[in-house]
Amino acid sequence: MISYEKFDQLDFYGFVLFADEVRTFDGKIYRIKGVRGQRIDKKRFDQVERQNLEHLSQIMYRAKTIKSDKYGLIGYRKKRYQQIKCVKQLTISA
């Protein structure tokens, strides 16, 4: 059983298991698919960039807010150098 309490640090496994959408500090929005993320925001970019998938570890370092379809907002940080904190209690049983 994997569990994250409120205000725990959200790590890579938490992203993979719970995150569905990530917003970065530069305003980009990514839809998480496994360990990859696809850019979905409305800002102007070419078709090639839309089809490219980025690895989740690269997106994690730029992440500001993390959302889940099931739980809503699950994590955030205010400044780039801070750790990503969990805002809800998350539990998944294996």
C-alpha positions in Angstrom: 0.0 0.0 0.0 1.4 3.4 -1.0 0.2 6.4 1.0 1.0 10.1 1.1 -0.2 12.2 4.0 -1.0 15.8 3.8 2.1 18.0 3.5 4.3 15.0 2.6 6.8 15.4 -0.3 5.3 14.2 -3.5 8.0 12.1 -5.3 8.2 10.4 -8.7 6.0 7.5 -7.8 3.3 9.8 -6.5 3.4 11.6 -9.9 3.1 8.3 -11.8 0.3 7.0 -9.7 -1.9 10.0 -9.0 -1.0 12.9 -11.4 -3.1 13.5 -14.5 -2.3 17.1 -15.3 0.7 19.3 -14.4 1.0 23.1 -14.8 4.6 24.5 -14.9 6.0 27.8 -13.8 6.2 29.1 -17.4 2.5 28.4 -17.9 2.6 25.2 -19.9 0.1 22.4 -19.1 0.9 18.7 -19.6 -1.3 15.7 -19.6 0.4 12.8 -17.8 0.3 9.4 -19.6 2.4 6.9 -17.5 5.9 8.3 -17.3 5.5 10.7 -20.2 3.7 14.0 -20.5 2.0 15.6 -23.5 1.6 19.4 -23.8 -2.1 20.4 -24.0 -2.2 24.1 -23.2 -3.9 26.6 -25.5 -0.7 28.6 -26.2 0.6 28.8 -29.7 3.1 26.1 -30.7 3.7 24.0 -33.7 2.2 20.5 -34.4 5.5 18.7 -33.9 5.8 20.0 -30.3 2.2 18.9 -29.6 3.0 15.4 -30.6 6.3 15.1 -28.7 6.1 13.5 -25.3 8.4 14.6 -22.6 9.7 12.4 -19.8 8.0 12.9 -16.4 11.3 13.5 -14.6 11.9 16.6 -16.8 8.4 17.9 -16.2 8.6 17.3 -12.4 11.4 19.9 -12.0 9.3 22.6 -13.7 6.0 21.7 -12.0 4.0 24.2 -10.0 0.6 22.6 -9.5 -0.4 18.9 -9.9 -4.0 17.9 -10.5 -5.7 14.5 -10.6 -9.0 13.8 -12.3 -10.2 11.8 -9.2 -8.8 14.0 -6.3 -8.6 17.5 -7.8 -5.6 19.5 -6.7 -3.1 17.1 -5.1 0.2 19.0 -4.9 1.8 22.4 -5.4 4.9 24.5 -4.7 5.2 28.3 -4.6 8.8 28.7 -5.6 11.0 26.7 -8.0 13.5 25.6 -5.3 10.9 24.3 -2.9 9.8 20.6 -2.7 6.4 19.7 -4.1 4.0 19.2 -1.1 0.9 17.0 -1.1 -2.3 18.8 -0.1 -4.5 15.8 0.3 -4.2 12.4 1.8 -3.6 9.9 -1.0 -3.7 6.1 -0.7 -3.6 3.3 -3.2 -3.6 -0.4 -2.3 -1.7 -2.9 -4.5 
